[in-house]
Amino acid sequence: MKVTSWYAGWVPLVDIRMSRSTVAQRWRLSDLQQSMWGTEELILDEILKRRSGRAFDSRPIPDKMLESILEAGRWAPSCANTQAWNFVVLKDTDALRKAHDALSKGNAWGKTAPIMVLVAAKEDGGCGSHGLPYFTMDVGLAVENMLLQAVHLGLLGHPTAGWDEEKLKQDFGIPDEYRIVTVVFFGYEGEIENLDERTREKEQKPRTRRPFDEVVHWDKW
Ligand SMILES: Cc1cc2nc3c(=O)[nH]c(=O)nc-3n(C[C@H](O)[C@H](O)[C@H](O)COP(=O)(O)O)c2cc1C
């Protein structure tokens, strides 16, 4: 089936230039509808609503919610069921404070989040097919499950790559042979007004995706 896109170039998937506080209120569904070829009704709500927001509220999230997020990660598919993921969950104030020192400047917004999850895996911990580093795929699938579960609960989740891996490994006892693949922040959404100016600007940029036609190849490349 040949499908032709009616738009060219990068388009906003969702424009988050709204200053109201809840995830749901920040969605401009008309933008979503314009960029999804009328398929939005068929797509999971959690996928439509997920985004990497930076404005966190510092209030704690209930343990049951947190456990459900970790459980969602644990039930992700993985290559030959190797389940390369390990989750180091930081919720204690001192632990979080220590971890904050490892964040890059650009990720200082993460200091407000009540939960940080260090996702670690052994470099040779996934399956070895095709010589590909499948441990990163296992981790990626687990993280997306966790992000979607967070959205399902009305929470915000944000994966990151900007932090000092050696410091985090040392401070939290992660064995040498493991890599931290990502650090994910979870919490309730906070007020965008509380972000510093640069972060607020990032937050207000429209979200974009490569065009459907550029990404999808029907029957052959
Ligand atoms: C592996 C990975 C690393 C990321 N690292 C960062 C980061 O260090 N800081 C940050 O603000 N966002 C980070 N992000 C979030 C991306 O910027 C975001 O997913 C992308 O811009 C698409 O936006 P969306 O998640 O709202 O759809 C990361 C995402 C992934 C998957």
The ligand as an SDF file (V2000), in Angstrom:
LIG
                    3D

 31 33  0  0  0  0  0  0  0  0999 V2000
   18.3710    7.5030   25.4850 C   0  0  0  0  0  0  0  0  0  0  0  0
   17.7610    8.8560   25.7460 C   0  0  0  0  0  0  0  0  0  0  0  0
   18.5150    9.8470   26.3410 C   0  0  0  0  0  0  0  0  0  0  0  0
   17.9600   11.0920   26.6340 C   0  0  0  0  0  0  0  0  0  0  0  0
   18.7010   12.0240   27.2990 N   0  0  0  0  0  0  0  0  0  0  0  0
   18.1240   13.1890   27.6770 C   0  0  0  0  0  0  0  0  0  0  0  0
   18.8470   14.0950   28.5030 C   0  0  0  0  0  0  0  0  0  0  0  0
   19.9800   13.8580   28.9170 O   0  0  0  0  0  0  0  0  0  0  0  0
   18.2150   15.2510   28.8360 N   0  0  0  0  0  0  0  0  0  0  0  0
   16.9480   15.5500   28.4300 C   0  0  0  0  0  0  0  0  0  0  0  0
   16.4250   16.6190   28.7830 O   0  0  0  0  0  0  0  0  0  0  0  0
   16.2310   14.6880   27.6620 N   0  0  0  0  0  0  0  0  0  0  0  0
   16.7920   13.5020   27.2960 C   0  0  0  0  0  0  0  0  0  0  0  0
   16.0540   12.5930   26.5580 N   0  0  0  0  0  0  0  0  0  0  0  0
   14.6840   12.9130   26.1290 C   0  0  0  0  0  0  0  0  0  0  0  0
   14.6450   13.2540   24.6350 C   0  0  0  0  0  0  0  0  0  0  0  0
   15.1860   14.5190   24.4470 O   0  0  0  0  0  0  0  0  0  0  0  0
   13.1810   13.1540   24.1410 C   0  0  0  0  0  0  0  0  0  0  0  0
   12.7500   11.8240   24.2660 O   0  0  0  0  0  0  0  0  0  0  0  0
   13.0670   13.5850   22.6690 C   0  0  0  0  0  0  0  0  0  0  0  0
   13.3760   14.9390   22.5320 O   0  0  0  0  0  0  0  0  0  0  0  0
   11.6510   13.3610   22.1610 C   0  0  0  0  0  0  0  0  0  0  0  0
   10.7300   14.0510   22.9610 O   0  0  0  0  0  0  0  0  0  0  0  0
    9.5220   13.2970   23.6870 P   0  0  0  0  0  0  0  0  0  0  0  0
   10.1100   12.2480   24.5810 O   0  0  0  0  0  0  0  0  0  0  0  0
    8.8040   14.3690   24.4730 O   0  0  0  0  0  0  0  0  0  0  0  0
    8.6870   12.6740   22.6410 O   0  0  0  0  0  0  0  0  0  0  0  0
   16.6060   11.3570   26.2660 C   0  0  0  0  0  0  0  0  0  0  0  0
   15.8510   10.3460   25.6710 C   0  0  0  0  0  0  0  0  0  0  0  0
   16.4110    9.1130   25.4200 C   0  0  0  0  0  0  0  0  0  0  0  0
   15.5450    8.0250   24.8040 C   0  0  0  0  0  0  0  0  0  0  0  0
  1  2  1  0
  2  3  1  0
  2 30  2  0
  3  4  2  0
  4  5  1  0
  4 28  1  0
  5  6  2  0
  6  7  1  0
  6 13  1  0
  7  8  2  0
  7  9  1  0
  9 10  1  0
 10 11  2  0
 10 12  1  0
 12 13  2  0
 13 14  1  0
 14 15  1  0
 14 28  1  0
 15 16  1  0
 16 17  1  0
 16 18  1  0
 18 19  1  0
 18 20  1  0
 20 21  1  0
 20 22  1  0
 22 23  1  0
 23 24  1  0
 24 25  2  0
 24 26  1  0
 24 27  1  0
 28 29  2  0
 29 30  1  0
 30 31  1  0
M  END
$$$$
